[in-house]
Amino acid sequence: MSYRILTINPGSTSTKVGLFNGEKPEFSVNVSHDAEKLAEFASVSDQLPYRKEVILSELEKAGIDLATVDAYVGRGGGLLAVEGGTYEVGQVLLDHAKRGANGIQHPAQLGSQLANEFAKKYGKPAFVVNPPDTDEFIIEARMTGIKGVYRQSHLHALNLKETAIRHSQLNGIKYEDANYIVCHIGGGVSISAHRKGKMIDGNDIVTGDGPMAPTRCGSVPAAQIIRYAYDHPDKKETLSLTTKTGGFVSHLGTSDALDVFNRAEAGDKEAKLIWDTMTYQIIRYIGAMATVLHGQVNGILLGGGMVHNKKLVADITEACSWIAPVSAYPGEFELEAMAAGAIRVLDGVEAAKEYTGVPCWTPNELAE
């Protein structure tokens, strides 16, 4: 049976919406939102009625009858740590998304809420698939050299897992039977180790970990960043280096990766150094994930917007192909991934999970 799935992925100033017939896209739109209008709302969740009406207007223009949709899928956000999978939207999940139970305010919180608004009207199920708080780390990956400080799983989980699933299907194997190093290289850079269907390690893209990226500082020597914080007492400004003002922005004043690359190719020595440093750091973290998997790697998979850059792919391939074959999947499959997750549940290939609100791991487990 072919199901019709509506997918919703809210971003900072836009919302991507897609309608799928099975896994075939029928319609997609990136709905822009007025920044001044969004600024009127006290919290992310307060934007719900506004974003809903804008989306409905676009769907009406396209002549889409929501009553014909079999399931609604929203980008997850605001949740506590969960294992990967497809979760049915229930009251606990909605409550946590609305308030941002993980302490992070992000438009992704609206995904489940918007999906639920449409689903309850038409009596259909609503889901989230591999939300940003997907956490399947092994215990050793969580630990640090400071008691009480733990590494957390903040990665592009949806796209990372979908890239691995698609690669497995293309090669006639099961994701659960393979080991991969999967990278998302875009505005943020995620490098992750997948062992038999679980994402067991990776860099925390929220707190300053892993390679530098267009807006992110990546890993920085601890003593130096502590000294930097003493010299720059504005806490918000310092913290913004991890997600907004680090990386290319800090060095070159821009987050435009294509601009940085073009400047480097044109002979700008500073731009070339920063571009080459990012590439070097990506390669270094791929090597680290290879050791996590004990060298038993079926493939190195590259996804994200910067993977459209053929030189970047070539440089990574030259450095890493001795570990495993390198495959490039430019762009992202987030809407497709959400639709595919819902279809797997509707087809009975996998069971929908229940979000209980209890995190899949807490430091308390160390005392048990």
Secondary structure, DSSP 8 states (H G I E B T S, - for coil): ---EEEEEEE-SSEEEEEEEETTEEEEEEEEE--HHHHTT-SSSGGGHHHHHHHHHHHHHHTT--GGG-SEEEE---S---B-SSEEE--HHHHHHHHHTTTS---TTHHHHHHHHHHHHHHT--EEEES-TTB----HHHHB-SSTT-B----S-HHHHHHHHHHHHHHTT--GGG-EEEEEEESSSEEEEEEETTEEEEE--TTTT-SS-BTTB-----HHHHHHHHHH---HHHHHGGGTTSSTHHHHHS---HHHHHHHHHTT-HHHHHHHHHHHHHHHHHHHHHHHHTTT--SEEEEEEGGGG-HHHHHHHHHHHTTTS-EEEEEB--HHHHHHHHHHHHHTTSS--EE--S--S--GGGGG-
